[in-house]
Amino acid sequence: MFRRRHPAAEDTAADEITLAAAARDTQVRVLRISGRPRLMMRLATLGVVPGVLLTIVKPRGPAIVSLGGARIAIGRSAAESVVVEAAE
């Protein structure tokens, strides 16, 4: 079975990855979120917006991230729509 690549995954620069591809226990900064406005609003309600720092607890499947002491689960397709970079 072939897995369809999400368009956001193809539009990233070399140092940019999707949330779904980030390594466990790393801190990343959200660069942008692609997808439908409803998804972007849902993530914004959870605090996942460009510029925010997230710690990756579990990257694959439903991704789990830590934000401000809270753990947030983000579905697989939504995690592929969130473009991040390693935080310095």
N, C-alpha and C positions, 0 to 999 in steps of 0.2 A: 504494500500500500504506500502510495506516495503522499507526502505531506506538503501541502501548498505553503509556499513562503509568503509571509506577510510583506506587503509593499514597504513598510517602514524599515524592515531589516535590510532591504536592498539600497536604501537611500542614506545609509549611515557612513560617516567618515571612518578612517582607520582606527582612531582612538574612541569611537563611539560604538556602543553595543546596545542591544535591547535588554530590558530588565530580565527577560527569560534566559539570556545568555550570560548574565553576570555570575561571578563566582560566589559561593557561600562565604559568609563572614567577612564580606568586603563592604566598604562604604562607597556609595555612588551618589552623584548629583544628577537630578533629572534635567535633561536638556529640552526635550519636547515630547509631546504626546500627539500621536496621529490617530485618526479614527473618527468615528461619528461624534457629533456634539454631545449626544447622550452619554457616551463613554467618558469624554473629557469632563463633563459636569459631575459625573459619578465619582471619578478619581479626585477632582477638585474638592468635592464634599469631604472626602477622606483625608485631604491635606496633601495629596500627591499632585504637585504643580511644578512647573519649571523653576529650577533654582533650589528646590528642597533637597536635603541630604537624607538618604535612606540607607539602612544597614540591611544587607541581604541575609535573611535567616534561612530561606529555602528558595532557590531560584526556579526549579522546574515543577511541572504540573501546575497546580495553583501556586503561584509564588507567594511567599510570606516575607514581608519586610517589616522592619521596625522603624517607627517614626515617632519621635518624641516620647519614647517609652511604651507606646502602644504597638501591638502587632496587627498588621493588616494583611488579609489574604486577597490576592489579585488573581483573577482567572488567567488561564494560559494565553488566550488570544489577547486579552487586555495587556498582559505582561509583554507580549511581542509588539505592542503599540507604544510602549514607553521607552524612549531612547535616553540612555544614560552615559555618563563617563565616570572614570575612577575619580574619587574625591581626593584632593591633596591634603 
